[in-house]
């Protein structure tokens, strides 16, 4: 007897959406029965949409299809709350990219999450780094007690190049776009919520970012509710590649995930040691994490398992981002208001 496949729809087929769509096409636990994008005719030229029975420019038409059990949203951040609310009211399980919202208030986000709860559907937010094999292994080993209760958690997150200005203008800035990932990673690894945040930031790489009221270099010092400490080190440009590292230190030892490169071969001679640079693009570095987050979301529906990254997790990351923005503005530590 063939295993059941989840009937799904994909909404949003831009740069990230196209990547997710292609991965979903290779996931044997789903059947893509519908897709929606404002530029759906153009998407037909670059994506294989021939076997999808329903295509539309309006995702509300997709939500009206009774056979659809789950909807994957890869839409602009400003649309996420509307997408989640509409899908919940249509009684569809929901996968939505992070953040929960770019422009909405905490109260509006809580209202959307209440809609999800009332509908009795599952919601997963795409904080993909939780699903990276290395970062996930650290989390699991911390939970087993290998380092004891974490005392210090560190995250390094440096991009290989400054992303396009058009994206930066609409991203919500470094804190909302980048640091929100790292606040979630700190919580994930520490096993505790963040109580207080202190931000220091500068423009050291690209002066043009001042036009967007943004920065390119940032450090965050946090205190967790359980008393542990956390550090984030971010840059928009690391000349040697995409630098993504995590470290958890405790009374019994330390766990550390180093960068991923194209080759693990290192060369040693009497003058130096050489190794390959880290991968230089987020879609390449976290390709496996992107695959795993979707596969586990589908599994959670088919087998009625808990969601790994919930709407509440995303809400807490948003609360941390709000506190970080306030700290950046005032130059003072700010307590996180949940």
C-alpha positions in Angstrom: 0.0 0.0 0.0 1.4 3.4 -1.0 2.1 5.9 1.7 -0.2 8.8 2.0 0.9 12.0 0.4 0.0 15.4 1.7 -1.8 17.6 -0.8 -0.2 21.0 -0.7 -0.2 24.4 -2.4 2.8 26.8 -2.8 2.2 30.5 -2.7 5.1 32.8 -3.8 7.5 31.7 -6.5 10.2 34.4 -6.4 13.9 33.7 -5.7 13.4 31.9 -2.4 10.0 30.5 -3.4 11.4 28.9 -6.5 14.1 27.2 -4.5 11.6 25.9 -2.0 9.2 24.8 -4.8 12.0 22.8 -6.5 12.8 21.1 -3.3 9.1 20.3 -2.7 8.9 18.7 -6.1 11.5 16.2 -4.9 9.8 15.5 -1.6 8.0 12.1 -1.9 5.6 12.8 0.9 3.7 15.6 -0.8 1.6 16.2 -3.9 1.7 19.8 -5.2 -1.8 20.4 -6.5 -1.9 24.2 -6.7 0.4 27.2 -6.9 -0.1 31.0 -6.8 2.0 33.9 -7.6 1.1 37.4 -9.0 3.5 36.7 -11.9 2.4 33.1 -12.5 2.6 33.4 -16.3 6.3 34.5 -16.0 7.0 31.7 -13.5 5.8 29.1 -16.1 8.9 30.1 -18.1 11.4 29.3 -15.4 9.7 26.5 -13.3 8.1 23.2 -14.2 4.5 23.9 -13.5 3.0 21.6 -16.1 1.8 18.9 -13.7 0.1 21.2 -11.3 -3.7 21.1 -11.7 -4.5 24.6 -10.5 -2.5 27.9 -11.0 -3.6 31.3 -10.0 -2.4 34.9 -9.5 -4.6 35.1 -6.4 -3.7 32.8 -3.4 -7.3 33.2 -2.0 -8.5 31.0 -4.9 -6.0 28.4 -3.8 -7.3 28.5 -0.2 -10.8 27.8 -1.5 -9.7 24.4 -2.8 -11.0 21.8 -0.4 -8.5 19.1 -1.2 -5.6 21.2 -0.1 -4.3 20.2 3.3 -1.4 22.5 3.7 -0.1 25.8 2.2 3.5 26.9 1.9 3.9 30.7 1.9 7.1 32.2 0.4 5.8 35.7 0.1 7.1 39.1 1.1 7.4 39.6 4.9 4.8 42.4 4.8 2.2 39.8 3.7 2.9 37.1 6.3 0.2 38.0 8.9 -2.4 38.3 6.2 -1.4 35.0 4.7 -1.4 33.1 8.0 -4.8 34.6 9.0 -6.4 33.8 5.7 -5.0 30.2 5.6 -6.1 29.5 9.2 -9.7 30.7 8.4 -9.6 28.3 5.5 -8.6 25.5 7.9 -5.3 24.8 6.1 -2.0 23.8 7.8 0.5 26.5 7.3 4.3 26.8 6.6 5.4 30.4 6.4 8.8 31.9 5.9 10.2 34.1 8.7 9.5 36.7 10.1 6.1 36.4 11.5 5.6 40.0 10.4 7.8 42.9 9.3 5.3 45.7 10.0 2.7 44.3 12.4 2.5 44.9 16.1 3.0 42.2 18.7 -0.8 42.4 19.4 -1.6 41.8 15.7 0.8 38.8 15.7 -0.9 37.4 18.8 -4.3 37.8 17.1 -3.1 35.9 14.0 -1.7 33.1 16.2 -5.1 32.9 18.0 -6.7 32.4 14.6 -4.4 29.4 14.0 -5.2 28.0 17.4 -8.9 28.4 17.0 -8.8 26.7 13.6 -6.9 23.7 15.1 -4.3 23.7 12.3 -0.5 23.5 12.5 1.8 26.5 11.8 5.5 26.3 11.3 7.7 29.4 10.7 10.8 29.0 8.6 13.7 29.6 10.9 15.6 27.2 8.8 18.9 27.2 10.8 17.3 25.0 13.5 17.3 22.3 10.9 20.9 22.5 9.9 22.5 19.2 10.7 25.4 20.8 12.7 23.3 23.2 14.7 20.7 20.6 15.3 23.4 18.2 16.6 24.6 20.8 19.1 21.0 21.3 20.3 20.4 17.6 20.8 23.7 17.1 22.6 23.1 20.1 24.9 19.7 18.6 25.7 21.4 15.3 26.6 23.5 17.3 29.1 26.9 16.8 27.5 28.1 20.3 28.4 25.8 20.8 31.4 23.5 23.8 31.7 24.7 26.3 29.0 26.5 29.3 30.5 27.5 31.1 27.3 26.1 30.8 23.8 27.8 32.5 20.8 26.6 33.0 17.3 28.7 34.3 14.4 26.7 35.4 11.3 28.6 37.2 8.5 27.5 37.4 4.9 30.0 37.2 2.1 28.8 40.4 0.4 26.4 43.2 0.9 23.0 42.2 -0.5 21.2 44.4 -3.1 20.0 47.7 -1.9 16.5 47.1 -3.2 16.2 44.2 -0.8 17.7 46.0 2.1 15.3 48.9 1.7 12.3 46.6 2.2 13.9 44.0 4.6 13.3 45.9 7.9 17.1 46.3 8.3 19.9 44.1 9.7 18.1 43.4 13.0 14.8 42.3 11.6 16.3 40.4 8.6 19.5 38.9 10.0 19.6 39.2 13.8 16.1 37.7 14.2 17.6 34.4 13.0 20.3 34.6 15.6 18.0 35.5 18.5 16.1 32.3 17.6 19.3 30.3 17.4 20.3 31.6 20.9 17.0 30.6 22.4 17.1 27.2 20.6 20.6 26.4 21.9 20.3 27.9 25.4 16.9 26.3 26.2 15.9 29.6 27.8 14.1 32.8 26.7 16.1 36.0 26.3 15.5 38.5 29.1 17.6 41.5 28.1 19.5 42.7 25.0 22.2 45.3 24.4 23.1 46.3 20.9 26.1 48.1 19.5 26.2 48.7 15.7 28.1 50.7 13.1 28.5 51.4 9.4 32.0 50.2 8.6 31.6 48.6 5.2 29.1 50.5 3.0 28.3 54.2 3.8 25.2 54.1 1.5 23.4 52.0 4.1 22.9 55.2 6.1 20.4 56.2 3.4 18.2 53.3 4.5 18.8 54.0 8.3 20.6 50.6 8.5 24.0 49.3 9.6 26.4 46.6 8.4 28.2 45.6 11.6 26.6 44.6 14.8 27.2 42.9 18.1 24.5 41.8 20.6 25.0 40.9 24.2 22.1 39.1 25.8 21.1 37.8 29.2 18.8 34.8 29.3 16.0 34.3 31.9 18.0 31.5 33.5 21.0 33.8 34.0 23.1 32.4 31.1 24.8 34.9 28.7 24.7 35.1 24.9 26.7 36.9 22.2 26.0 37.6 18.5 28.6 38.9 16.1 27.3 40.0 12.7 28.7 41.6 9.5 27.2 42.2 6.1 30.6 41.4 4.4 33.2 38.7 5.2 35.7 38.6 2.3 36.4 34.9 3.0 32.8 33.6 2.5 29.6 32.9 4.4 30.6 32.7 8.0 28.1 30.8 10.2 29.3 29.4 13.5 27.6 28.4 16.8 29.2 27.7 20.2 27.7 26.5 23.5 29.9 26.5 26.6 28.9 24.9 29.9 30.4 23.5 33.1 31.2 20.1 31.5 32.6 21.3 28.3 31.9 23.1 25.0 30.2 22.2 21.7 31.1 24.2 18.6 29.9 24.1 14.9 32.5 25.4 12.4 31.9 26.6 8.9 31.0 24.4 6.0 33.2 24.4 2.9 33.3 22.7 -0.5 36.1 20.4 0.7 37.4 19.1 4.0 40.9 18.6 2.6 43.6 20.7 4.3 47.1 21.3 3.0 50.1 21.4 5.4 53.7 22.3 4.6 56.7 23.9 6.3 55.3 27.4 5.6 51.6 27.3 6.3 48.4 25.4 6.5 45.7 26.0 3.9 42.0 25.0 3.7 39.0 25.8 1.6 37.0 28.9 2.2 33.5 28.6 3.6 30.6 28.3 1.2 29.7 31.7 -0.2 25.8 31.7 -0.5 23.1 31.1 2.0 21.0 28.9 -0.4 24.0 26.6 -0.7 25.1 26.6 2.9 21.7 25.9 4.3 20.4 23.7 1.4 20.0 20.7 3.6 18.3 22.7 6.3 15.8 24.1 3.9 15.0 20.6 2.8 14.7 19.2 6.3 12.4 22.0 7.6 9.8 21.3 5.0 10.1 17.5 5.3 9.6 17.6 9.0 6.7 20.0 8.7 5.0 17.5 6.4 5.8 14.6 8.7 4.3 16.6 11.7 1.0 16.7 9.8 1.0 13.2 8.5 2.0 11.7 11.8 0.5 14.3 14.1 3.8 15.2 15.7 4.8 18.5 17.4 6.0 21.4 15.3 9.7 22.2 15.8 9.6 25.9 15.1 6.2 27.3 16.1 4.4 30.6 15.7 5.2 31.3 19.3 8.9 30.8 18.6 8.6 33.3 15.8 6.7 35.8 18.1 9.5 35.6 20.7 12.1 36.3 18.0 10.1 39.3 17.0 9.9 40.5 20.6 13.7 40.2 20.8 14.1 42.2 17.5 11.9 44.9 18.9 14.0 45.1 22.1 17.2 45.1 19.9 15.9 48.0 17.8 15.1 50.0 21.0 18.6 49.2 22.4 20.2 50.3 19.1 18.2 53.6 19.3 18.9 54.4 23.0 22.3 52.8 23.5 21.1 51.1 26.6 20.2 47.5 27.5 16.5 46.8 27.0 14.4 44.1 28.6 12.4 42.0 26.2 8.7 42.4 26.4 6.8 39.2 25.6 
